[in-house]
Amino acid sequence: MPTPSPLHVDDAWFDLVPLAMLEFSEHGRVLRTNSALSALLGYAIPAGSTLGDTPQALQRLCGWDSPLTLLALGPEDGPLQSQVNQLRPDTAAVNLLSHVWTQAQSNQNANRRFLCAIKEAPRAEATTSTPTSSITSDADAAALPDQTQLLHELSTILESTPAGIAYLRGDLLVRCNRRLERMLDQPPGSMAGQHLASLLASDPRIDRVVTEMATELVRSEQFASELEIVMPGQTPRYYALSARRIGDSVDPLEVIAVLSDITDIRMQQAQLQALGRDRDLMFSLSGVGIAFVKDDLIQSANPALSHLVGDDSANLTGRSLLSMYAPQANSNPDPDITGMLRSLGHWQGERALITRDGSTLWAEVALRLVNPQQASDGFIASFVNVDDRHRAEQNLTLQSDRTRAILDSVFVGIVTLDPQGIAWMNRSARRMFAGDLADFVGQPLSTVATSDLDHPFRFTDYLDDLLDGQSHTFECQVVGRDGRVFWVVGNAVVTLGEFNQRHITYALLDIDRRRQAEAQSVEAQATLQRIIAMAPMAITLIDSKQLTLVQANQAASAFMNMEPVKALGKTPEAIFNTDRARILRADMQHALDSGQSVHREYSRNQNGINQVWDVNYLPLAREGESADQLLLVASDITEQRAAEQARLDAAISQREMLVKEVHHRIKNNLQGVAGLLQQIAARKPEVASAISEVVGQVQAIAQVYGLQVGSGGPLRLKLVVEAIAASVQRTFTRQISLVVEGQHAGDWQLPEAESIPIALCLNELLTNAHKHGIGSAPVICTLLSGDQGVSIKIRGLGQLPPGFNVERVPGGVSGLGLVRALLPRRSAKLTLTQEGDEVVTCVNLSPPGIILIQHPLVLGEPTGQQTTLWPQ
């Protein structure tokens, strides 16, 4: 049974094996060595060096001294054995035994590799050598096989090898195998013994390569090249030429040349290159992020993955695949991805990736082993951007949770049903049915229905006629878990879910209290209608748009002078006369425009009897809406107003009597005081002038109280002026002529608070005209009435001081100072002017210091109400 080839050796095991090992190619290039060989040689042989640079003993152990024998070694043959007694001249003698293997190639045109294992041979093995190759000492020469047998074996090897092999000495081809002749399309045995010049004359390219080989082998022991040979009528063939110089002599130059057909390799390489280009093209142009991962490190990444995570491919290479995942977003426990890859060879899921700017991006990740039989060869990871879908799903979940939270906050009971029964109920429904969600899940909705057979929760044929989105409205009674029976109004809505599966949603509103309220409202309205019909006041209901009568009780017939049945549907113009209808319409419209209640009193003469009606207008409107009806409530208050007027007249009469008595007593007392002052002035002439002024002021005040005794209310200005002028004339026995001008001179009145100050001012001004006047000519006092007020002018002979200005006169207790102090500042103005030989004193009085008596049609009541006189 053939010995298996040990060429597929792991690097770690290769270095740890205790045997000295060396791996080399068919061209003699060292591929790798282990530490045991370095210890045996005393130095390390670098990878990439050639065996021709190593000691001759090592070349013999590797079989490199007999290339033909080495190249003839097949993968199914046993190892090639060699033996030497000394590795180097400077080392101690030791028996070394080597074994050389070659491996089977998946591609026959690929370079072959050889592995040499060297160990110290036991004494029993030291005297034995292999029949294929034996390097022994002179003492073992007797053990060699005869040369004929050896030559036969070598010839067999040469002819059976797939490579063309030739032995050259100088310019002469000494020997070659049949394979070389077939490669060059030569008859059997025709090439041996011929000169190279005659053989190479047909193709200058071969001649050039051989010339280069001869030149190179003069300088070195080995030569390698590739060439293309075109045979007549055939496609070009590609060959690999490998030559080795034998010995150190170059004259003549002895060469072993090996020609290998690499046409298939070239074609496979071209196909692989094209496949590689296609793969690179697909790898780079694919919209899916792809990475090759080995040992958890990214070996390569395509541009799509770089664009996906926003990082360069160079930065991704060598990065851990796990470092691309966002740990916070991937909070769910990760499955055993490694175990699934090894068992199934693939894995697929969604992961959140960390982009270069630190943001999170969701991707669908698919992992697949490169070699399902060998997980250590790595895997291919593909990434598809599903961030939009993932976020949409999250938003949908959040929206669903938010919708359920909103539905939990409404007062309408929401119940959703699936084929199994109740699937979900909001808080209002759970409170309505007096139970938790777990008590109803999976139960039919008829669980809360009454025993009626046609109950909409039990008889659900109406749902079969509903399409997607359509609803059905119903009212029914339901029974809660606490036994409460109540009315609900509901809508049943049918929606279609996945696979056109029907879902039913019920929206239920508890209207039990509303039904009770409706019944109470009907009862209350009936009671109200009875009260309105029996009420002693007129109550009418008027439409706000047309102002037509909608409803009226029997008492309203007295207000309208018409039976309520005949007045229904009529406007104010059809019920009342023109003037009365105009006033009523204006007040109704005012109440509707203001949106507030309006209070009015209307007076009319009915059959010689004056009637007074108290009327209230109230707009009737819902909150935030305009009024659609107007309520009019009218009461006949004629007797009430007559009684109030009688009480008022009695109170006024009594007050006037008291005031007259008080004023009479004040007048008598003031006249008594004036008499006493006159007696004092007679006894003491030195103070007679001052006392006379005081006496005049006291008499002026007495005159005012005397006028008040005979009148009720405010004093008329004309009477005050007349009384003061007569009093001054009696006191000083000087004539005072009073002139009254103007249409309403007698209609001006003085308020009670202003009557005494005005009287004192007139007394002082007339007294000054007497004292400071020239001669005994009469003093003229003129009362001039106008639309805006009254002017009182006092004219007498006299002369004002130069530069006199009444504004500069200070206030005092007599004369002009007293006048300026007593006159009202807002409604009175004093001026003194010189007009020829006369001094003219003018006092201008205006409201509110004086009041003009008027006779209005509309009277204001003390309550602020308004009384309107209706025409008949």
Salt bridges, closest charged atoms under 4 A:
ASP11 OD1 - ARG32 NH1 2.63
GLU23 OE1 - ARG32 NE 2.38
GLU23 OE2 - ARG113 NH1 2.75
GLU26 OE2 - HIS27 NE2 3.62
ASP90 OD1 - ARG88 NE 3.47
ASP171 OD2 - HIS195 ND1 3.83
GLU181 OE1 - ARG178 NH1 2.95
ASP203 OD1 - ARG205 NE 3.40
GLU216 OE1 - ARG219 NH2 2.73
GLU221 OE1 - ARG244 NH2 3.72
GLU226 OE1 - ARG266 NH2 2.68
GLU228 OE1 - ARG205 NH1 3.77
GLU254 OE2 - ARG169 NE 3.57
ASP261 OD2 - ARG237 NH2 2.58
ASP280 OD1 - ARG279 NH2 3.31
ASP334 OD1 - ARG351 NH2 3.00
GLU350 OE2 - ARG389 NH2 2.33
ASP387 OD2 - ARG391 NE 2.60
GLU393 OE2 - ARG389 NH1 2.89
ASP439 OD2 - ARG481 NE 3.92
GLU475 OE2 - ARG514 NH2 3.83
GLU475 OE1 - ARG515 NH2 2.68
ASP510 OD2 - ARG484 NH2 3.49
GLU518 OE2 - ARG514 NE 3.54
GLU573 OE2 - ARG585 NE 2.63
ASP587 OD1 - ARG600 NE 3.43
GLU601 OE2 - ARG641 NH2 1.95
ASP614 OD1 - HIS599 NE2 2.28
GLU644 OE1 - ARG641 NH1 2.99
GLU661 OE2 - ARG665 NE 2.92
GLU693 OE2 - LYS771 NZ 2.34
ASP747 OD1 - ARG716 NH1 3.99
ASP747 OD2 - HIS744 ND1 3.30
GLU807 OE1 - ARG820 NH2 3.39
GLU835 OE1 - ARG795 NH1 2.88
GLU838 OE1 - ARG795 NH1 3.19
